[in-house]
Amino acid sequence: MKRVDVLMEALPYIQQFHGKTVVVKLGGHAMIDSDTLDTVIQDLVLLHYVGMKVVIVHGGGPEITSKMKAMGKEPKFVGGLRITDLETLEIAQMVLVGKINDGIVSLIARFGAQGVGLSGNDGNMIIAKKISPKKVVVDDEEQEIDLGHVGDIEEINPELLEGLINKGYIPVIAPIGMDRKGHSLNVNADTAAGEIAIALKAYKFINMSDIDGIMNAGRTRTYHRLTISEAKSLINEGIIVGGMIPKLDACIKCLENGVSYAHIINGNKNHNLLLELFTREGIGTMIKKE
């Protein structure tokens, strides 16, 4: 009966989400642990078969760093920012498009659905421009640093994705964009996923990472439900700091541009995605409009 209760609790959510587009950003430890990734992809295939239109955007920073070292190239950081020269970009493309993307598509097939691997270059999906030099402090001196082949997103063209989704495929997107002259650029996966969610008018944007949700600076509290104004207040008051801010900013931007709900959850714990979507309590952080 407990199993029946679980299914009945999920029913109204399945009805609510049926036919809706869900953009999921995969990142963190799940990208390098095969057992964890297997479980996440199983959950996403389940969402597909209960009628949700699933789109996956993935990162891969740790794997890029590992591959660079294996090839004898030391990653270069200045003021905490990665410098992406042409060789680093080529390695990033090799890892993101050739390894991670292809691996996710293979897993989707293994679990009974059809995935299509893409980068932002396909169909001019992600149009970007080279990022402006960044000011950083190095040895107590402010410097302007050129980050190399890194892009800010200017435009998302969703037509290719819409066609694939409507034919029943699960698109899997590597965060590589292209400028208007046809040059490839590395783009931030969190940002790319959020912009794609906006362009597709997604119902939900879900960021799966290594954190349990939005937490305060001391990591003593997880905020399970937030409105846009509450989320902004937590940032302005310095309660949320560091790497949680860009994740929360991406969620806020989605909500302010047509996405109905945004979630941040820990992708390393088995079936967190299902618990977040199909139970009353949830498991991570859900941010919604006022």
Secondary structure, 3 states (H helix, E strand, C coil): CHHHHHHHHHHHHHHHHCCCEEEEEECHHHHCCHHHHHHHHHHHHHHHHCCCEEEEEECCHHHHHHHHHHCCCCCCEECCEECECHHHHHHHHHHHHHHHHHHHHHHHHHCCCCEEEEECCHHHCEEEEECCCEEEEECCEEEEECCECEEEEEEECCHHHHHHHHCCCEEEEECEEECCCCCEEECCHHHHHHHHHHHCCCCEEEEEECCCCEECCCCCCEECEEEHHHHHHHHHCCCCCCCHHHHHHHHHHHHHCCCCEEEEEECCCCCHHHHHHHCCCCCCEEEECC
